[in-house]
């Protein structure tokens, strides 16, 4: 697909002044033929670039087959990485739900403390 067609949703109708006409004068069918040749060259170059990018994407693509209870790592954009830990998995009997499906959070332990002193 040509960039013009992708941007505007229709084909480019008449690219008559794609060439600098100051150095020569082309009239009639020659101008149209030259414009068609330039369009053909541009389409070929775009096709080559798209095929190259598709080749890069196809090499990196892997189809995954997953079963239930498999651990998978989903890539994220952020720099933080999740480290799997079995203590992060909650069993249903540990969590006591109220009738309105709310629960009371209770800390297990205090991991760090800091005493802040003020000046003066």
C-alpha positions, 0 to 999 in steps of 0.5 A, spaced: 500 500 500 502 506 498 503 511 503 498 516 500 493 511 500 494 509 507 494 516 509 488 518 505 484 512 504 484 512 496 489 512 491 493 518 488 490 520 482 495 525 478 502 526 481 503 531 475 508 535 478 513 530 482 519 532 477 522 539 477 520 542 471 525 548 470 530 544 467 526 541 461 519 541 458 515 535 458 508 535 454 503 530 454 503 523 454 511 523 456 509 527 462 504 521 464 509 516 462 514 518 466 510 519 472 507 512 472 515 510 472 516 514 478 510 511 481 512 504 479 519 505 482 517 508 489 512 502 490 517 497 488 522 500 494 516 501 499 515 493 497 522 491 498 522 495 505 516 492 507 518 485 506 525 486 509 521 489 516 516 483 515 522 478 515 525 481 521 518 480 525 517 473 522 524 471 525 522 474 532 515 471 532 514 465 536 507 461 537 506 459 544 502 453 546 500 453 553 497 449 558 493 451 564 497 452 571 503 454 566 508 460 568 509 465 563 512 471 563 509 477 559 513 482 557 512 489 559 514 496 557 517 498 563 524 497 566 521 493 572 521 486 572 517 481 576 520 475 580 516 469 581 515 467 588 511 462 590 509 466 596 505 471 592 500 465 590 494 466 595 490 460 596 482 461 597 482 459 604 487 464 606 482 470 604 476 471 608 471 475 604 465 479 607 458 478 605 459 484 600 466 481 597 470 486 601 476 483 605 480 486 611 488 487 609 492 485 615 500 486 614 504 480 615 510 483 617 514 490 617 519 490 612 523 496 613 522 502 618 525 509 618 526 514 623 525 521 620 528 527 624 527 534 623 532 540 623 531 545 630 
